[in-house]
Amino acid sequence: MLLLTSSSLSSFSFLPLSLPPLSILPSSSSSSSFLRSSSLTTSPFRFHTPPSIFCSISSSPPPLEQQQQHSVSFSQMQNNLLHSRAYWVSESVIAWNVDDVGKEGFCYLLSSNHASLSISNWQIQGEDVKIKLQEDRAGLPANVVEKFPHIRGYRAFRLPPNLDVKSLLKTQLAVAIYDSDDRCRDCTGLQLPGVLDELYSYNGPLGAHYSEEAVSLYLWAPTAHAVHAYIYKDPSGDDPIEIVLLEEEHGVWITKGPKSWEGCYYVYEVTVYHPSTLRVEKCYANDPYARGLSPDGRQTFLVNLDFDQLKPDGWDNLANEKPVIHSFSDISIYEMHVRDFSANDLSVQPEFRGGYLAFTLLDSAGVLHLKKLSSAGITHVHLLPTFQFAGVDDQKENWKSADTSILESLPPDSDQQQALITAIQNFDGYNWGYNPVLWGVPKGSYASNPNGPCRTIEFRKMVQSLNRIGLRVVLDVVYNHLQGSGLIDEHSVLDKIVPGYYLRRNADGFIEQSTCMNNTASEHIMVERLILDDLVHWAVNYKVDGFRFDLMGHIMKSTMVKAKNALHCLTKEKDGVDGSSIYIYGEGWDFGEVAKNGRGVNASQFNLSETGIGCFNDRIRDALLGGSPFGHPLQQGFVTGLLLQPNGHDHGTEANAESMLAASKDHIQIGMAANLRDFVLTNSDGEEAKGSEVLAYGGTPVAFASCPTETVNYVSAHDNETLFDIVSLKTPMDISVDERCRINHLATSIIALSQGIPFFHSGDELLRSKSLDRDSYNSGDWFNRLDFTYNSNNWGVGLPPRDKNESNWPLIKPRLADPSFRPQKIHIHAAVENFLNLLRIRYSSPLFCLRTANAIQQRVRFHNTGPSWVGGVIVMSIEDGHDGFPGLSQLDPIYSFIVVVFNASPKEVSFVNPSLKSRSLQLHPIQVMSSDELVKTSTYEVSSGCFVVPQRTTAVFVEPRKI
């Protein structure tokens, strides 16, 4: 052991490893013997397919009250090295939430080259270096607290100057408190992202780069001892054709190979200290910047995306062919899963079903349906995750499937279908894909062949084909978490290359999992860089037109703003794409460790105001349907019968139900005004209020947006039950299927005719059912079927999978068993027509797509307001400039005034408003020409301003301009 003094610090250096490290696990186990042997493994390909064995050392931390005790027991002390409760936050500062060291105590930083630290007789043994730290009574610097707000109260310890920090960062590290008698009172490992960011942030090339003469590899791995690249001619698993030692330059490992490497495969061997095992390990991983993969996903494919043979005809000119978007306010989004789109479409050839190429077949049932949507006004198709994710084998020959003939023979309320599906659900071809492995590679299972460049070519063909039928393409990106972590997990990549850096850790050093997986840390510079690089990669190399961010609130606001700026800087001349037309939006939920800016200012709904980044508006969804996805499934809302057609659920007193209905109406109206914070309306109490002053969800404001494109309005999405299913669950059992279909349409119409960005789940327009499955992420093709021939909506295909739905089976079973709940073909055809008409109405006037908050405040009014409102009715008007309204510019050359009446009640309603009389209003010509005979009975009386609208109907009245 070397005790450093100030005179020896500058000349200190570390010797390279020459021997395998000794194990320091606290007790002997089968896993410890495995770890010893793993460090001696000589075949990287063999080790890259690890046995199903896990480290036993990742035990739970001690109870909180024990952690807080001044003195810890010896057994606790032995476990302390398994934790990382201290933070090396800058080159000169370590933060630790430790008790006062006291006048008689000393704090040291300990380092072990070979990861040999252990505790015996109240002493830490095995250190090569012991560095005395000085507590800084002034506390942590302001810049550290800003970057790491969750440790603002920690003590600050200063390191001596001229320390060779970079060498220390490659070793096992611990900090310890010693009493005056040299007895160790407390100790812990360290979290390193702060100091790594300060010393090693990097803007140069990463991944594989191609020139006319060579292929170069760049890997950021500042804590690694050594990095080798194993080059394979093909992905068969044969011996590598070459093993290359990369050279380190400022934390980046680099090698330059021959041009012949292009088309080969490679795996990195990274020798690095891993805190999950407390050992120096040899980790085998793909390149984080991989752009291609082997069929089994275990090797990175060296693919040059600029190679002409990987581009469909006309690819380089696609930017000039894309559908025109004049303003983000003109966007409407249709959300779809790649496999759902065609897995059951018999008009698609079998080898293309469920994959990218199904979108290129212009006469298939699915593409014909998309053409209808595009022609009516849908501008963007949002694809659920299409990057490389876990849960589906890319090699189709390994898939299992259930016998469809058996499934079809079973009763509609049977539990046998779900039993058959769940028995193979981890071995079939289905998963939503929110379990990312590598962000920058197209998913291989959607390609006709996962090998070589097929996935690249076919993905590009899909984007090109969708663009050519008038649809822009949005990718669903999942940067908030990763599927794998640690040394053993076959899906772990980033955590093998720079252990402890990419994934967000809690106060004990364990990975945060509030997203249900391994949370990433975009507050770390190189995590943020990887996200930004990946977005630009998809925009430039695959010419996608937008990005939807899963659990966006777990990403920092600064990262999202940089993402928007990076994309909007792309130009046709320089990059082959117009980045200014790329729209980004996401889930701004505020929960977990990031809640209330716990890890920095996060990309939550309220924080993103004035950024131009869209957020999903869950307020309008919950007000329309009732409750929330986490509440009682029978709680009713504005369109599902609250107060006006009770379903038997206890909503409290009648007065309470009336209050709930009135509040729902307020929330919906604010949402229809793009959920603007400063939009002023008359609330249900008859008082003027801004959107930010109307409260919901435990006192939080309803409104969060500063401009219309910051709000994405929706009533259903891939999560939770489909719209038709939730309507069927919440409405009374004795109403007819005709009425449920009208409610489905009514809910959709409110979204379609609102200001902001309307968002629709694929199948809303088909009355789509998943047999009441509330979470179909892994429920196979059976429960997720879409039928673009309009013959079936997939209702009643068995009780939904037990795991997520069993508690609701008593509610679900009688509904599935009742044949009157099932829509007929005529209902589906009518629903499609009604949806297309809604889109046509929206795009018949620019007044439905106002571009600024000021325009919405000036032009949009709600009339059925105050305490004497007509229950279940929303009346909205939109004014355009005309002779009788000076000061308002003219936007619409056809209509000068629009009134929309939404009647959610089960009865016809009359609504009179003197301010709306003496207008030249008439039913919208699209509704006049529709096959919906009920809406045609809607009337307007000029003399009184009286509107009569039938039950569960949306009627649009327009005032044509006088020629």
Secondary structure, 3 states (H helix, E strand, C coil): CEECCCCCCCCCCCCCCCCCCCCCCCCCCHHHHHHHHHCCCCCHHHHCCCCCCCCCCCCCCCCHHHHCCCCCCHHHHHHHHHCCCEEEEECCEEEECCCCCCCCCEEEEEEECCCCCEEECCEEECCCEEEEEEEECCCCCHHHHHHCHHHCCCEEEECCCCCCHHHHCCCEEEEEEECCCCCEEEEECEECHHHHHHHHCCCCCCEEEECCCEEEEEEECCCEEEEEEEEECCCCCCCCCEEEECEEECCEEEEEEEHHHCCCEEEEEEEEEECCCCEEEEEEECCCCCCCECCCCCCEECCCCCCHHHCCCCHHHHHHCCCCCCCHHHCCEEEECHHHHHCCCCCCCHHHCCCHHHHHCCCCHHHHHHHHHHHHCCCEEEECCCEEECCCCCCHHHCCCCCHHHHHHCCCCCCHHHHHHHHCCCCCCCCCCCCEEEEEEECHHHCCCCCCCHHHHHHHHHHHHHHHCCCEEEEEECCCEECCCCCCCCCCCHHHHCCCCCECECCCCCECCCCCCEEECCCCHHHHHHHHHHHHHHHHHCCCCEEEECCHHHCEHHHHHHHHHHHHCCCHHHHCCCHHHCEEEECCCCCHHHHHHCCCCECCCCCCCCCCCEEEEHHHHHHHHCCCCCCCCCCCCCCCCCCCCCCCCCCCCHHHHHHHHHHHHHHHHHHHECCECCCEEECCCCCEEEHHHCEECCCEECCCECCHHHEEECCCCCCCCCHHHHHHHHCCCCCCHHHHHHHHHHHHHHHHCCECEEEEECCHHHCCCCCCCCCCCCCHHHHCCCCCCCCCCCCCCCCCCHHHHHHHHHHHHHHHHCHHHCCCHHHHHHHHHHHHHHHHHHCCCHHHHCCCHHHHHHHEEECCCCCCCCCCEEEEEEECCECCECCCCCCCCCEEEEEEEEECCCCCEEEECHHHCCCCCEECHHHHCCCCCCHHHCEEECCCCEEEECCCEEEEEEEECCC
